[in-house]
């Protein structure tokens, strides 16, 4: 059984549909990256998975007792507050020193507990947020564009750490990212959204698709290409059935979903 599964998920805000008929699952130990242009529904999908928003139709099925760790895009704090990393890790529930240090070590920042939160670099702060998510020993880590504001080496280092966390803890990982050039090597599977599922498959499979630049531009040097659905070209052919044919199993062909 999958850890978490979206089944025919449709989401709307103020009666405007933002995601339509999304079906996918995350299994234990795998890293799934969700990509898509701004406004494509990536964060909405995350909110539905963690139960923060209710779908118009469809459902989210979670394995019983599923523990989810969440790393947000950014943390807004008052720089004048004398808040140390150690105290931050104990909010809102007290965490033992050994447990806190273990989480910091897993996140790649051992010994950072006494430091003031306001003095951390952007990369260090993201590692602390990762440590906080790891304290609950999650089965699934969800990271919503966690490297915004970091330079490319910082992004790559963070994703390498996430991959190491998966390897050492066995947690599955759902990444929401624009950083396709650095997440590609760390991903087992890529899910492309643009109001619906445009394409999904192994990174090395979707990497050969020629339509990538038209949807995402050239900022990632074409490192990861994803097929677009005809709907994304501005021709709305409606949301038909999903094609679950042999293309998904052919290493030479990305899985294309008709909708």
C-alpha positions as a Markdown table, in Angstrom:
| # | Residue | x | y | z |
|---|---|---|---|---|
| 1 | Unk | 0.0 | 0.0 | 0.0 |
| 2 | Unk | 1.2 | 3.5 | -0.8 |
| 3 | Unk | 2.0 | 5.9 | 2.0 |
| 4 | Unk | -0.4 | 8.5 | 0.6 |
| 5 | Unk | -2.5 | 8.6 | -2.6 |
| 6 | Unk | -4.5 | 11.3 | -4.4 |
| 7 | Unk | -7.5 | 9.8 | -6.2 |
| 8 | Unk | -9.3 | 12.0 | -8.8 |
| 9 | Unk | -8.4 | 15.1 | -6.7 |
| 10 | Unk | -10.1 | 18.4 | -7.8 |
| 11 | Unk | -9.4 | 21.6 | -5.8 |
| 12 | Unk | -11.0 | 25.0 | -6.2 |
| 13 | Unk | -10.7 | 28.5 | -4.5 |
| 14 | Unk | -13.6 | 30.9 | -4.8 |
| 15 | Unk | -15.3 | 28.5 | -7.3 |
| 16 | Unk | -12.3 | 28.6 | -9.6 |
| 17 | Unk | -10.7 | 25.2 | -10.2 |
| 18 | Unk | -7.0 | 25.2 | -9.5 |
| 19 | Unk | -6.4 | 21.4 | -9.9 |
| 20 | Unk | -8.5 | 19.0 | -11.8 |
| 21 | Unk | -8.6 | 15.2 | -11.5 |
| 22 | Unk | -5.2 | 14.6 | -10.0 |
| 23 | Unk | -4.3 | 10.9 | -9.3 |
| 24 | Unk | -0.9 | 9.8 | -8.0 |
| 25 | Unk | 0.7 | 8.0 | -5.1 |
| 26 | Unk | 3.9 | 8.1 | -3.1 |
| 27 | Unk | 5.5 | 4.8 | -1.9 |
| 28 | Unk | 7.9 | 4.3 | 1.0 |
| 29 | Unk | 11.4 | 5.5 | 0.4 |
| 30 | Unk | 10.9 | 7.2 | -2.9 |
| 31 | Unk | 11.6 | 10.8 | -3.8 |
| 32 | Unk | 8.9 | 12.4 | -5.9 |
| 33 | Unk | 9.4 | 15.9 | -7.3 |
| 34 | Unk | 6.4 | 18.1 | -8.3 |
| 35 | Unk | 7.2 | 20.7 | -10.9 |
| 36 | Unk | 5.1 | 23.2 | -12.9 |
| 37 | Unk | 4.8 | 26.9 | -13.7 |
| 38 | Unk | 3.6 | 29.5 | -11.2 |
| 39 | Unk | -0.1 | 29.0 | -10.5 |
| 40 | Unk | -0.1 | 25.4 | -11.6 |
| 41 | Unk | -1.5 | 24.1 | -8.3 |
| 42 | Unk | 1.7 | 22.7 | -6.7 |
| 43 | Unk | 1.2 | 24.3 | -3.3 |
| 44 | Unk | -2.5 | 23.6 | -3.5 |
| 45 | Unk | -1.7 | 19.9 | -3.9 |
| 46 | Unk | 0.6 | 20.0 | -0.9 |
| 47 | Unk | -2.2 | 21.6 | 1.2 |
| 48 | Unk | -4.6 | 18.9 | 0.2 |
| 49 | Unk | -2.2 | 16.1 | 1.0 |
| 50 | Unk | -1.6 | 17.5 | 4.5 |
| 51 | Unk | -5.3 | 18.1 | 5.1 |
| 52 | Unk | -5.2 | 21.9 | 5.1 |
| 53 | Unk | -7.8 | 22.2 | 2.3 |
| 54 | Unk | -10.7 | 20.0 | 1.4 |
| 55 | Unk | -11.2 | 18.8 | -2.2 |
| 56 | Unk | -14.2 | 19.6 | -4.3 |
| 57 | Unk | -14.1 | 16.0 | -5.5 |
| 58 | Unk | -11.9 | 13.0 | -5.1 |
| 59 | Unk | -10.0 | 12.1 | -2.0 |
| 60 | Unk | -6.6 | 11.7 | -0.3 |
| 61 | Unk | -6.0 | 8.3 | 1.2 |
| 62 | Unk | -3.3 | 8.0 | 3.8 |
| 63 | Unk | -1.9 | 4.8 | 5.4 |
| 64 | Unk | -3.1 | 4.5 | 9.0 |
| 65 | Unk | -0.9 | 6.4 | 11.5 |
| 66 | Unk | 1.0 | 8.2 | 8.7 |
| 67 | Unk | 3.5 | 10.7 | 10.1 |
| 68 | Unk | 4.3 | 13.7 | 7.9 |
| 69 | Unk | 7.1 | 16.2 | 8.3 |
| 70 | Unk | 6.7 | 19.5 | 6.6 |
| 71 | Unk | 9.4 | 22.0 | 5.5 |
| 72 | Unk | 7.9 | 25.4 | 4.3 |
| 73 | Unk | 9.2 | 27.7 | 1.7 |
| 74 | Unk | 10.5 | 30.2 | 4.3 |
| 75 | Unk | 10.2 | 31.1 | 7.9 |
| 76 | Unk | 9.3 | 34.6 | 9.0 |
| 77 | Unk | 10.7 | 35.5 | 12.4 |
| 78 | Unk | 11.3 | 38.6 | 14.4 |
| 79 | Unk | 15.1 | 39.2 | 14.3 |
| 80 | Unk | 14.9 | 40.9 | 17.6 |
| 81 | Unk | 13.7 | 37.9 | 19.5 |
| 82 | Unk | 16.5 | 36.0 | 21.3 |
| 83 | Unk | 15.4 | 32.6 | 19.9 |
| 84 | Unk | 18.0 | 29.9 | 19.7 |
| 85 | Unk | 17.9 | 27.0 | 17.4 |
| 86 | Unk | 17.5 | 24.7 | 20.3 |
| 87 | Unk | 14.5 | 26.6 | 21.6 |
| 88 | Unk | 13.0 | 26.8 | 18.1 |
| 89 | Unk | 13.1 | 23.0 | 17.8 |
| 90 | Unk | 11.1 | 22.8 | 21.0 |
| 91 | Unk | 8.2 | 24.8 | 19.7 |
| 92 | Unk | 5.4 | 24.1 | 20.2 |
| 93 | Unk | 6.3 | 20.8 | 22.1 |
| 94 | Unk | 9.4 | 20.3 | 24.2 |
| 95 | Unk | 12.0 | 18.1 | 22.6 |
| 96 | Unk | 14.8 | 16.3 | 24.4 |
| 97 | Unk | 18.4 | 17.4 | 23.9 |
| 98 | Unk | 19.5 | 14.1 | 22.4 |
| 99 | Unk | 16.5 | 14.0 | 20.0 |
| 100 | Unk | 17.2 | 17.6 | 18.9 |
| 101 | Unk | 20.9 | 17.0 | 18.3 |
| 102 | Unk | 20.1 | 13.8 | 16.3 |
| 103 | Unk | 17.8 | 15.7 | 14.1 |
| 104 | Unk | 20.3 | 18.5 | 13.6 |
| 105 | Unk | 23.0 | 16.0 | 12.7 |
| 106 | Unk | 20.7 | 14.3 | 10.2 |
| 107 | Unk | 20.0 | 17.7 | 8.6 |
| 108 | Unk | 23.7 | 18.3 | 8.3 |
| 109 | Unk | 24.1 | 21.0 | 10.9 |
| 110 | Unk | 25.3 | 19.3 | 14.1 |
| 111 | Unk | 26.0 | 21.5 | 17.1 |
| 112 | Unk | 24.0 | 24.4 | 15.8 |
| 113 | Unk | 21.6 | 24.3 | 18.8 |
| 114 | Unk | 23.1 | 27.3 | 20.8 |
| 115 | Unk | 23.2 | 29.6 | 17.8 |
| 116 | Unk | 20.6 | 32.4 | 17.5 |
| 117 | Unk | 18.1 | 31.8 | 14.8 |
| 118 | Unk | 18.5 | 35.3 | 13.5 |
| 119 | Unk | 22.2 | 34.8 | 12.9 |
| 120 | Unk | 21.9 | 31.8 | 10.6 |
| 121 | Unk | 22.6 | 31.9 | 6.9 |
| 122 | Unk | 19.8 | 31.0 | 4.5 |
| 123 | Unk | 21.2 | 27.5 | 4.0 |
| 124 | Unk | 21.6 | 26.9 | 7.7 |
| 125 | Unk | 18.1 | 28.1 | 8.4 |
| 126 | Unk | 16.7 | 25.6 | 5.8 |
| 127 | Unk | 18.7 | 22.8 | 7.4 |
| 128 | Unk | 17.2 | 23.8 | 10.8 |
| 129 | Unk | 13.7 | 23.7 | 9.3 |
| 130 | Unk | 14.5 | 20.2 | 7.9 |
| 131 | Unk | 15.7 | 19.1 | 11.3 |
| 132 | Unk | 12.5 | 20.3 | 12.9 |
| 133 | Unk | 10.5 | 18.3 | 10.4 |
| 134 | Unk | 12.6 | 15.2 | 11.2 |
| 135 | Unk | 12.0 | 15.3 | 14.9 |
| 136 | Unk | 8.7 | 13.5 | 14.6 |
| 137 | Unk | 10.4 | 10.6 | 12.7 |
| 138 | Unk | 8.2 | 11.1 | 9.7 |
| 139 | Unk | 7.2 | 8.5 | 7.2 |
| 140 | Unk | 6.8 | 11.2 | 4.6 |
| 141 | Unk | 8.7 | 14.5 | 4.2 |
| 142 | Unk | 7.0 | 17.3 | 2.3 |
| 143 | Unk | 9.2 | 20.2 | 1.2 |
| 144 | Unk | 7.5 | 23.1 | -0.5 |
| 145 | Unk | 10.2 | 24.9 | -2.6 |
| 146 | Unk | 12.6 | 24.8 | 0.3 |
| 147 | Unk | 15.6 | 26.4 | -1.4 |
| 148 | Unk | 14.2 | 29.7 | -2.5 |
| 149 | Unk | 16.9 | 32.4 | -2.0 |
| 150 | Unk | 19.8 | 29.9 | -2.0 |
| 151 | Unk | 22.4 | 30.0 | -4.7 |
| 152 | Unk | 22.9 | 27.0 | -6.9 |
| 153 | Unk | 25.6 | 25.3 | -4.8 |
| 154 | Unk | 23.4 | 25.8 | -1.8 |
| 155 | Unk | 20.4 | 24.3 | -3.6 |
| 156 | Unk | 22.4 | 21.3 | -4.7 |
| 157 | Unk | 23.9 | 20.8 | -1.2 |
| 158 | Unk | 20.4 | 20.9 | 0.4 |
| 159 | Unk | 18.9 | 18.4 | -2.0 |
| 160 | Unk | 21.9 | 16.1 | -1.5 |
| 161 | Unk | 21.2 | 16.2 | 2.2 |
| 162 | Unk | 17.5 | 15.4 | 1.6 |
| 163 | Unk | 18.6 | 12.4 | -0.5 |
| 164 | Unk | 20.9 | 11.3 | 2.4 |
| 165 | Unk | 18.0 | 11.7 | 4.9 |
| 166 | Unk | 15.9 | 9.4 | 2.7 |
| 167 | Unk | 18.7 | 6.8 | 2.6 |
| 168 | Unk | 19.3 | 6.9 | 6.4 |
| 169 | Unk | 15.7 | 7.2 | 7.6 |
| 170 | Unk | 13.7 | 5.4 | 4.9 |
| 171 | Unk | 11.3 | 8.3 | 4.7 |
| 172 | Unk | 9.6 | 9.1 | 1.4 |
| 173 | Unk | 10.1 | 12.6 | 0.1 |
| 174 | Unk | 7.7 | 14.9 | -1.8 |
| 175 | Unk | 9.6 | 17.9 | -3.2 |
| 176 | Unk | 7.9 | 20.9 | -4.8 |
| 177 | Unk | 10.5 | 22.8 | -6.8 |
| 178 | Unk | 11.5 | 25.1 | -9.6 |
| 179 | Unk | 15.1 | 23.9 | -9.3 |
| 180 | Unk | 14.9 | 21.2 | -12.0 |
| 181 | Unk | 18.6 | 21.3 | -12.8 |
| 182 | Unk | 19.5 | 20.3 | -9.2 |
| 183 | Unk | 16.6 | 18.1 | -8.1 |
| 184 | Unk | 16.7 | 15.8 | -11.2 |
| 185 | Unk | 19.5 | 13.6 | -9.9 |
| 186 | Unk | 17.8 | 13.2 | -6.5 |
| 187 | Unk | 14.4 | 12.3 | -7.9 |
| 188 | Unk | 13.0 | 8.9 | -8.5 |
| 189 | Unk | 9.9 | 10.3 | -10.2 |
| 190 | Unk | 8.8 | 13.6 | -11.6 |
| 191 | Unk | 5.2 | 14.8 | -11.6 |
| 192 | Unk | 4.4 | 17.8 | -13.8 |
| 193 | Unk | 1.4 | 19.9 | -13.0 |
| 194 | Unk | -0.3 | 22.7 | -14.9 |
| 195 | Unk | -3.8 | 22.7 | -13.4 |
| 196 | Unk | -3.8 | 18.9 | -14.0 |
| 197 | Unk | -1.2 | 16.2 | -14.4 |
| 198 | Unk | 0.6 | 16.9 | -17.7 |
| 199 | Unk | 3.2 | 14.2 | -17.4 |
| 200 | Unk | 4.9 | 11.9 | -14.9 |
| 201 | Unk | 7.7 | 9.4 | -15.0 |
| 202 | Unk | 11.3 | 8.8 | -14.2 |
| 203 | Unk | 13.6 | 11.8 | -14.7 |
| 204 | Unk | 15.8 | 10.1 | -17.3 |
| 205 | Unk | 12.6 | 9.3 | -19.3 |
| 206 | Unk | 11.0 | 12.7 | -19.3 |
| 207 | Unk | 14.4 | 14.4 | -19.8 |
| 208 | Unk | 14.2 | 13.8 | -23.5 |
| 209 | Unk | 10.9 | 15.4 | -24.2 |
| 210 | Unk | 11.2 | 18.4 | -26.6 |
| 211 | Unk | 8.4 | 20.6 | -25.2 |
| 212 | Unk | 10.1 | 21.5 | -22.0 |
| 213 | Unk | 11.5 | 24.8 | -23.0 |
| 214 | Unk | 8.1 | 26.1 | -24.2 |
| 215 | Unk | 6.6 | 25.5 | -20.8 |
| 216 | Unk | 9.5 | 26.3 | -18.4 |
| 217 | Unk | 11.8 | 28.5 | -20.4 |
| 218 | Unk | 15.5 | 28.0 | -20.6 |
| 219 | Unk | 16.6 | 28.9 | -17.1 |
| 220 | Unk | 17.6 | 25.3 | -16.3 |
| 221 | Unk | 19.5 | 24.8 | -19.5 |
| 222 | Unk | 17.1 | 22.2 | -20.7 |
| 223 | Unk | 18.3 | 19.7 | -18.1 |
| 224 | Unk | 14.8 | 18.3 | -17.5 |
| 225 | Unk | 12.3 | 18.3 | -20.3 |
| 226 | Unk | 8.6 | 17.5 | -19.7 |
| 227 | Unk | 5.9 | 16.9 | -22.2 |
| 228 | Unk | 3.1 | 19.4 | -22.3 |
| 229 | Unk | -0.5 | 18.4 | -22.7 |
| 230 | Unk | -2.3 | 20.0 | -25.6 |
| 231 | Unk | -4.4 | 21.8 | -23.0 |
| 232 | Unk | -1.2 | 23.7 | -21.9 |
| 233 | Unk | -0.9 | 25.2 | -25.4 |
| 234 | Unk | -4.0 | 27.1 | -24.8 |
| 235 | Unk | -6.3 | 24.7 | -26.7 |
| 236 | Unk | -8.8 | 23.4 | -24.2 |
| 237 | Unk | -9.9 | 20.0 | -25.3 |
| 238 | Unk | -11.5 | 19.2 | -21.9 |
| 239 | Unk | -10.4 | 16.8 | -19.3 |
| 240 | Unk | -10.8 | 13.4 | -20.7 |
| 241 | Unk | -9.6 | 10.0 | -19.6 |
| 242 | Unk | -6.1 | 9.3 | -18.4 |
| 243 | Unk | -4.0 | 7.2 | -20.7 |
| 244 | Unk | -2.5 | 4.4 | -18.7 |
| 245 | Unk | -1.1 | 2.6 | -21.7 |
| 246 | Unk | 2.2 | 1.1 | -22.4 |
| 247 | Unk | 4.0 | 4.4 | -22.8 |
| 248 | Unk | 4.4 | 4.5 | -19.0 |
| 249 | Unk | 6.5 | 1.3 | -19.1 |
| 250 | Unk | 8.6 | 2.2 | -22.2 |
| 251 | Unk | 11.9 | 3.8 | -21.1 |
| 252 | Unk | 12.0 | 5.7 | -24.4 |
| 253 | Unk | 8.6 | 7.4 | -23.8 |
| 254 | Unk | 7.4 | 9.6 | -21.0 |
| 255 | Unk | 4.0 | 8.9 | -19.7 |
| 256 | Unk | 1.5 | 11.4 | -21.2 |
| 257 | Unk | -1.8 | 11.9 | -19.6 |
| 258 | Unk | -4.7 | 13.0 | -21.8 |
| 259 | Unk | -6.9 | 15.5 | -20.1 |
